[in-house]
Amino acid sequence: MRLHSAGSRSVLSRHRTLAAALDWSIALLDHAELRLFRRLSVFRGSFDVESALSVTQTDMEPEVAFDALISLVNKSLVSFDNGDTVAPYRLLDTTRCYAAARLAQTGEAPALQRRHALLMRESMDAATAELGELSAQDWTARYAYRLDDVRSALDTCLAQQDGWETGAALTIASAPLWFQVSQVEEYRDRVVQARWGVCVLHVIRGEYAAALHQSLVEMLLTLCQDWIDTARQQGALAWELSAAEAPGPAGPAAGSRGTAGRGLQSCAKPRTCTPGRP
């Protein structure tokens, strides 16, 4: 909150009031609650109990961490959605920013971000394994909420050299999620970024680059197929319009149909580029 020092006096006053309220609430937390509160800031979206406990598994007993989570909910520092049976917990944006600032002061952030990225990788591996077991609707309901956290993990991993391998693995593992939520173009950009890092970092195993290349090819094929389907629809519409404008059932209508068919075939066939010609 203290970073928002610019702006009108009324906005600044509200920020100070909110920061003071959070300072007061945080002062009442015990050591376990404060530690969990800081670490939960790594989640950009909603999360479940297992995810919350995973950020404390190295230095806190599960029972202690669970009690701390429930206490944070009771103190309104963590939101709980009774209607969400998959991932009912969440930090509000302002609260998460405050908790992230507290986390940065401890020096735990880099290690926690790596742990978060590995958690997303494990979650995406589980999601891939269940593709054939769940309907598309059930699969999306179970895993779509992870998208913001996958984005965050990729941003963190691919921004630094020591995270490229983890970022490449997460990029591959998360492919079904991007396709299922129809974010293929963004995923294409993620693949290109990850593949560049893999190519630069020669110590990465070769199968990562191969799998990333295959993912990119599949995305391009999907985008191309969408383009072809659109072209076919436009070709069919052009034929219907030309047929409607024809004076009779024969003559120009038949010619229009042939022209439209040839145009459609030219759209569906790959073009061969000739040097010096567009």
Secondary structure, DSSP 4 states (H G I P E B T S, - for coil): -TT---S-HHHHHHHHHHHHHHHHHHHT--HHHHHHHHHGGG-SS-B-HHHHHHTTTTTS-HHHHHHHHHHHHHTTSSEE-TT-SS--EE--HHHHHHHHHHHHHHT-HHHHHHHHHHHHHHHHHHHHHTTTTS-HHHHHHHHGGGHHHHHHHHHHHTTSGGGHHHHHHHHHHTHHHHHHTT-HHHHHHHHHHHHHHHHH-TTS-HHHHHHHHHHHHHHHHHHHHHHHHHHHHHHHHHHHHHHHHSSSSSTHHHHHHHHHHHHHHHHHSPP---TT--
